[in-house]
Amino acid sequence: MPFFDARKLARRATNYLILGLSLPSILDLNASGPLEYLRALNALLIEFESYQQIHSPDGPSSSSLSRARIPQMFKRAAHGAGTKGRRTSSAADIGLPLSSSDPADLRSITNNLASAGSSLVNFPIGEQELLPGEEYTHLLTPSLPFDPDFFEIFATLCDVLIDCYTRIIGLLPSPAMCAPNVCEMFAKADTRLRKVIVQGIVKDFEDASRSGAKSELTGVNKVVLGGLA
């Protein structure tokens, strides 16, 4: 069943773990008022949604792979609109000996440089490592030495999300505190949370249920047709 694929569950568990690690800081640092808290929560969910688009549980996309495997060191910096000349490098800058005239030495150096360049292009990168220029303000993205367990992570994330909604209730002691801007910000955060968490879980549950029902109907069909034959 695709839902219980080990690699897919590991990627999803890692994404949920990153969100779960980032939520406590929102709970602790933005408890002065409901509006500040909801703004920080909504900003975190926006960053998490962007992170999931790049590090998808279904596997990295071709665009993400191409950006990850090609080092940014080969890109030239833009100097200015009026600059037309190209920067030149001397033999000493790239490590060539100044007094070497032996063709064998030159061939050896060229082969070493070529092999070094190919190793840079094919250098492996982890699926959860950030790409060049990928930065987040609220989302914590630590490197994990192993794949976490999906079911433990998901249950813990649900507990943390319960704390998030409980904190909102605590910051609103009376209905009079529910100003229009607070209600609007809560609706945005709640909708985004349903999109990045609940929607994916419900879709996977529906796919698994549909696949199981189809498999059982196929088995019943074989039994019925086998009895009539």
Disulfide bonds with the S-S distance in Angstrom:
none
